[in-house]
Amino acid sequence: MSERTVFHYQDNVLSCEDVRLDELASTYGTPLFVTSKRSLVESCREFESAFVSLPHFTCYSVKANYNLTVIRNFAEMGYGCDVNSGGELFRALKAGVPAEKIIFAGVGKRADEIAYALDVGVLMLKVESLAEIEAIDRIAGELGVMAPVALRINPNVTAETHPYITTGDSKEKFGIDEAGLEEAFSLLHRLKHVRLVALDMHIGSQIFDPEYYVAATTVLLDIFETAKSMGFAIDFLDIGGGFPVTYDARKPATPIAHFAEKLVPLLAPTGVKVIFEPGRFLVANASVLLTRILYKKRNHTGKRFFIVDAGMTELIRPALYQSHHEVLAVTRHESTVVADVVGPICESSDFFARQRTIDDAGEGELLAVMSSGAYAAVMGSNYNGRLRPAELMVDGKDVLVIRRRETYEQLIANEVL
């Protein structure tokens, strides 16, 4: 899904679908997240079209963007959810996702979160350690229920991505590697309140080469055969998410159809329903972060800065991952400059772009930080006493406020003086 199909210039002004972004900023202020509903729908269609020949179930990975309206849009398209905490589970349920379509993941589930998930009846809980299997069995016994669990396999496949978002390497905290599987299967056989229903893997995020999925899936399928030979009835194979999106036009993402071409022939013969957990793929290019230029600055070396009213409190990916986000002037200019686009936060890492060629917009004008739909608002913070921005959804010519701008009163609402 290309953001160019929904974010486009019309009369030299950047628009989202049929709505001008400068008008939205004028009405709702900045910083401001703007999401295209059409983009969400078209990304779903692209994903489902790629895997249409494979019996599967798609669970949106809530951690990418947990806005209630975003989740509800996916629920209305028949998707389930992959959640990583009690809070994400609460959000998914509030957004209208049936509990039986929710998978509870995460390496560090608290006892109250496990009980919450079992009480509402989630599809399964992913287990990532022997200790967690025992904890779920104990809690399920106390509740008088049988806990459906998925065993997360660490296939020891190191994908070529940022080290902070690789999760399939045995050096990382995720899952159980092959050396621990015999003990895990033995434990699952002995315990009375857990039932193994799925095998799961997730090898990272922004993985451009399908061969990493092929290697990891081959490991998963070998373990699947072992599990069957030991008497386990496996209902699902979950291969996670991590499919790439384009942030930088110079590095286009591998089309999702190329992944399907490699994975469908491997998975179809199992006769087992496959679960996918896309997050970033569905939402990253559906949103932009609008920000206003407060000041333009030039230091004694001649280096230029655009100082804007959004920062790492709204979008931390450039600071955390050194990630690339295209930055566009909302109103086109004929002239360009090379400048850093930086925010107001008291950290040198507070930037959106370094030494980037950008339209020579003036103070008071707007910039759009593109591809801000995933791991942006969800990773936001109140650092420096910042207020979380408003979020909008555009559907054609219609504009819906899907999160109101935070107030100073809300900033201190839970504190006691």
Buried (B, 14 or more C-beta within 10 A) or exposed (E): BBBEEBBEBEEEBBBBBBBBBBEBBEEBBBBBBBBBBBBBBBBBEBBBEBBEEBEBBBBBBBBBBBBBBBBBBBBEBEBBBBBBBBEBBBBBBEBEBBBEBBBBBBBEBEEEBBBBBBEBEBBBBBBBBBEBBBBBBBBBBEBEBBBBBBBBBBBBBBBEBBEEBBBBBBEBEBBBBBEBBEEBBEBBEEBEBBBBBBBBBBBBBBBBBBEBBBBBBEBBBEBBEBBEEEEBEBBBBBBBBBBBBBBEEEEEBBBBEBBBEBBBEBBBEBEBBBBBBBBBBBBBBBBBBBBBBBEBEEEEEEEBBBBBBBBBBBBBBBBBBEBBBBBBBBBEBEEEBEBBBBBBBEBEBBBBBEEBEBBBBEEEBBBBBBBBBBBBBBBBEEBBEBBBBBBBBBBEEEBEEBBEBBEEEEBEEEEEE
